[in-house]
Amino acid sequence: MKRLEIKNLHTIEELKREIRETKDGRYSLRLRCILLRKEGKSTKEIQESLLVSRDFIARWIRRYNEKGLEALKYRHTGGKTEVWSIKYFKELFEELDKNKGV
């Protein structure tokens, strides 16, 4: 498989600064992937270092090459988030209390 190269959009120092300044763990992981590639690491070395798949590495490198750092930032997709009502927990605990002696 052909190695995906990183475009020269940012220096290693700029990437390190961005990693230090971000509070977003997902973004930091993606940045570290880009940094490791810029430092000459192979896909296998990046996989072992970050514990991510080849697919993620390739996706992040492509995004970075196309749109820079902005493309690596996390964006909420607007998917529905399940919110649990306290009512369900109360019912669960009541049911568990009923069955304690069984």
For each residue, the residues with C-beta under 8 A, 3 or more apart:
1:
2:
3: 42 43
4: 37 43 57 58 61 62 65
5: 37
6: 9 34 37 38 61 64 65
7: 64 65
8:
9: 6 64 65 68 69
10: 14 15 18 68 69
11: 14 15
12: 15 16 35 38 39
13: 16 17
14: 10 11 17 18
15: 10 11 12 18 19 31 34 35 38
16: 12 13 19 20 35
17: 13 14 20 21
18: 10 14 15 21 22 31 69
19: 15 16 22 28 31 32 35
20: 16 17
21: 17 18
22: 18 19 27 28 31
23:
24: 27 28 73 74
25: 28 29
26: 29 30 74
27: 22 24 30 31 72 73 74
28: 19 22 24 25 31 32
29: 25 26 32 33 50 52
30: 26 27 33 34 60 64 72
31: 15 18 19 22 27 28 34 35 69 72
32: 19 28 29 35 36 49 50
33: 29 30 36 37 46 50 52 56 57 60 61
34: 6 15 30 31 37 38 60 61 64 72
35: 12 15 16 19 31 32 38 39
36: 32 33 39 41 45 46 49 50
37: 4 5 6 33 34 40 41 46 57 61
38: 6 12 15 34 35
39: 12 35 36
40: 37
41: 36 37 45 46 49
42: 3 45 46
43: 3 4 46 47 54 57 58
44: 47 48
45: 36 41 42 48 49
46: 33 36 37 41 42 43 49 50 52 57
47: 43 44 50 51 52 53 54 57
48: 44 45 51
49: 32 36 41 45 46
50: 29 32 33 36 46 47
51: 47 48
52: 29 33 46 47 56 57
53: 47 56 57
54: 43 47 57 58
55: 58 59
56: 33 52 53 59 60
57: 4 33 37 43 46 47 52 53 54 60 61
58: 4 43 54 55 61 62
59: 55 56 62 63
60: 30 33 34 56 57 63 64 72
61: 4 6 33 34 37 57 58 64 65
62: 4 58 59 65 66
63: 59 60 66 67 71 72
64: 6 7 9 30 34 60 61 67 68 69 71 72
65: 4 6 7 9 61 62
66: 62 63 71
67: 63 64 70 71
68: 9 10 64 71
69: 9 10 18 31 64 72 73
70: 67 73
71: 63 64 66 67 68
72: 27 30 31 34 60 63 64 69
73: 24 27 69 70
74: 24 26 27
75:
76: 79
77:
78:
79: 76
80:
81:
82:
83:
84: 88 89
85: 88 89
86: 89 90
87: 90 91
88: 84 85 91 92
89: 84 85 86 92 93
90: 86 87 93 94
91: 87 88 94 95
92: 88 89 95 96
93: 89 90 96 97
94: 90 91 97 98
95: 91 92 98 99
96: 92 93 99 100
97: 93 94 100
98: 94 95
99: 95 96 102
100: 96 97
101:
102: 99
